[in-house]
């Protein structure tokens, strides 16, 4: 191989490397997305948490976000702002990231204001987690416009007003957590008819009142948590031999129904009924279930605790403060 051929090969290789490095250094980030993100940063008072959001760099390399692949032209698909020193409100510009699938503002105690209406523009949004903030105002009715939403978590905020019945219109919703807010009113009747998969339903630590709609008895929930509210009346419709429910927590309400008639799903692993006004006795059939956690304390139950199965495995405190429950692990029946 002569000197001339070597030189040609070397130049070809340098040309290829230069083009490759140019291609690799080219911003994948969409210019509109970058401008929107810089507006979001400014709206949050340019926090140190978002220091990597620099206009001269590729936004797909910025902290707190993720770009999609070439099939969506590397548009921003995920924005997760978590546990930073951030104050202000959720910037309405989040609605101007049209390919966003996941939106998280979490553990930001200085985040205030209401959930912005602009998120209704996010037609691809599947995951919305706004939690451990000081957000106020209602759980917005307009969330029902997010037809691809699969996961909704608005827990640990200062939200007030009622639970919007329109959430039951969302066809893909599999998880609803509105716990630890200041929600009032009743559980919507419409929650007895979700169009798709029956979601995990977590409404605990609010001020919900009234009785559970009978329609909820038609559904096969995997997990229900209505604990620490002001709910009254019958809750026995949530149980049943044909269901595949794993966890039911109705503790610290004012429910009143006869436990003697309640047939548990074979699948049930967690049952917490403490601090209610539940009457009757513990059914003998309960010895056939493999409960991992049980609490029926502070009710008005009576009669012997059935022997066998897992019922004696639990500490006595889970049976405490009933009207006249007796037998192991409590004192023997007279």
N, C-alpha and C positions, 0 to 999 in steps of 0.2 A: 504494500500500500504506500503510494508516494505522499510527499509532504502536502501537495495540493488537496488530495482527497481527505487527508487528516484535518486540514483547515476547514474544508467544507463541512465535514461531519461535526466538528467542534462548533461551528457557527449555527448549524441546524439544531444541535443539542441546546445551545444557549437560547436560541429563538424559541424553542419548545418550552424550556424552563421559564423564560420570561413570560410567555403567554399563559402558562399554567399558573404561575404565581399571581398574575394579573386577574385571572379567572377566579382564583381562590380568594384573593383579597377583595374582590368585588362584593359590595354589600348585598347580602341576601334579603335584607330588610326592605319591606315596601315603604316608599317615601310617605304615603298618607298615614300608615301606621306609626312611623317614626314621629311625624308631626303631632299626631294625636297623643302619643305617649309623652312627648315633651310638654304638651299642654296639661296632661294629668300631673306630671311632676311639678309644674309651676303652680297648679291649683292646690297641691298638697304642701306648698311653701318650700319647694326644693329640698326635701329632707335628705340627710346624710345617707339614710337607708337606700336611696336611689342614686347614689353617687356615680354608679357605673353607667347611668343613662346620659351619655355624653353625645352631643349632636355629630361629632366627628367620627364616631365608631358605629359599627354595624349593630342595629338594635336587636338582632337575633342573638347577640352575645351578651345582652344586658341581663343583670340579675332580676329575679322575680317574674320572668316571663319566658314563654316558649313559642317558637315559630313552628308552623307546620312544614310538611315536606313540599316537594315540587308540585304535587297534585293540587295544592291550594296556593301555589306561587309564594311559598314561604311567608304567608300572612301570619300575624300573631294569633295564636289559638288559645293561649293560657296566660292569665295574669293573676299572680298570687302574692299579695302584700300581707306579710305576716310578722307580728311581734317587733315592729320598729317604732322609733320615736316619731310618730306621725300624728299631726293634728289637722283638723279641718273636716270637710264633708266628703262623701264619695263623689268624685268629680263626675258631672254629667257626661263628660267626654268618653267615659268607658263605653257608652253606647255607640261610639264612632269607631269601634274595632269590630268590623262586621263579621269577621270569621271566628270571633271568640267562642270557645266551647266551654271554658272553665274560668270562673271568676271567684276569687277568694279575697276577702278583707277580714283578717282574723287576729285576735289578741291585740287590738289597737284601742286602748281605753280612751284616747282623746279624739276618736273618730265620732262625730256627732251628726245631727241632721237626719233627714229621712232617706229612705231607699229611692234613688232617682228613677223617674218615669222613663228616662232615656234607655234603660236596659231592655225595654220592650223591643228595641231595634235589633237585639242580638238573637237572630233567628236560629242560630246553630247552638245556642247555649244549652248544655246538658247538665252542668254542675254549678250550683250557686251556694256559696258558703260565706255568710256574713255573720260572724259570731264573736263574742267577748269584746263588744264595742259599746259605745254609748248612743247607738242609733235609737231614735224615737219615732213617734208617729205610728201609723197602722202597718199591719201585714198587708201590703197593697193588693187590691183586687186585680190590678193589671198583670200580676205574675201569671195569671191564667193564659196570657198571650204567648208565653214562652213554651210553645207546644212540644219542643224537644227535651224539656227539662226532665231529668231522671233523678237528681239529688237536690233537695232543698233543705238547707240548715240555717235557721235564723235564731239559734239558741243564744242565751246569755247576752241579751240586749235589754233595752228599755221600751220595747214595742208595746203599744196599748191598742184598745179597741177589740173587735171581735175577730174570730177566725173566719176568713173569707170562704164561703161555700164553693166559690168558683175554682178552688184548688182541685176539686174532684173532677174537673173537666180535663185535666192534663193527662194525655193518653199514655205517657211513658214514665210517669212518676213512680219510683219504687221506694223513696225514703223522704219522710217529712219530719223535721225536728223543729218545733216552735217552743221548746221548753225554756224555762227561766226567763220569762218576760213578765208583762203586766196585763196579759190578755184577759178579757172578761166576756160575758155572754155564754152562749151554749155551744156544744159541739154540733156542727151543721148536719142536718138530716141527709144532705147530699153525700156525706162521707160513707154512706151505706152503699154507694154505687160508683166505685172507681172504674173507668172503662178498660184499663189494662191490668197489669199485675197489681195485687193488693199491696200497698206500701207499708213499710215500717211506720208506725204512727206514734210520735213522741210529743205529748202536749203537757208534760209535767211541770210543776212549779209555776203555775199561773193562778188566776182567780176565776177560772171557768166554773159555771154554776148550772143548775138544772139537771135533768136526767140524760142518760145516754140514749140517743135515738134507737128505736127498735131495729131500724134498717141495718145498723152495724152488725146485728146478729147474722145477717146474710153472708157476711164476708169471712174469709179465712185468713186472718192476719198472722204473720210470723211473730211480730212483736208489737205489743201495745203498752204504752206507759202513760197513764192518766194521773199519776200520783201527785199529791200535794196540790189539790184544787179544792173546790167547794161543791163537788158533784154529789147528787142525791139519787135516791130511788134504786131501781133494779139494775144489776150489771150481769145477771146470770146468762143473758143472751150471747155474751162473748165466749162462753164455753160450749163444749159439745164433743161427743165421741168422734164425729167425722172430721174434725178440724186437724190442722197440722201446726197449730200455734206452738211456739217454743217458750215465749215469755209474756207474762201478764203482770203488770204492777198497777194496782188500784189503791195503794196505801194512802192514808191520811186524806180521806174524803169523808162523805157522810152517807155512803151507800147502805142500803137496808134490803137484804134478801135472805132467803132460806138456803143455807149452804147444803143442807141434807139432799137437795134435789140436783145439785150440780155434778154433772159428769165431765171429767177432765179429758182433754185430748191425750192420747197415748204419748204424743211427742213433747208434752209440756215438761220443761226443765226448771222454770223459774215461776213461782207464784207468790206474790206479796200482797196480802190483804189487810195488813195491820192498820189500826186506828180507823175503824169504820163502825157501823152498827149492825153487823152481820149476825144473823141468828141461826138456830138449828144446830146440827151436830156434824162432825166430820164423817163422811160416808166411808163404809168399810172398803169399798172399791179402791179408795185412795192408796191402799197398801200395795196395789198392783202397779203403781206408777214409779218411775225412777226419777223423782224430783231431786234436783241438785240444790235448790234453794227454796225454802218455804217459810212464810211468816203469817200467822193468823192471830197474833197477839192484839190486845185491846179491841175486842169485839164482844158479842153477847152469846158466844157459843156455849153449848152444854153437852154433857154426856161423856162417855169414855173415848179416849183416843184409841182408834183401832190398832191392834198389835200386828206385827209382821211388816214386811216391806221396809220402806225407808223411814217411816214415821217416828220410830224410836231413835233413829240415828241423829236427829237434830237436838240441839240444846233446848232446855226447858223454856228459855226466854221467848222462843218463837210461839209458845202457847200461853204465855202469861196474860193476866188481866182479862180473863173471859168470865162469863157468868158462873158456869159450873163445869168446866172441862176437868177431867180427871184421868188418872192412869199414866203410866210411864210415858215420858220422863217427868210428869208432874206427880203429885201425891196420889196414892192409890184411891180408887173409888170407894166410897163408904157403902 
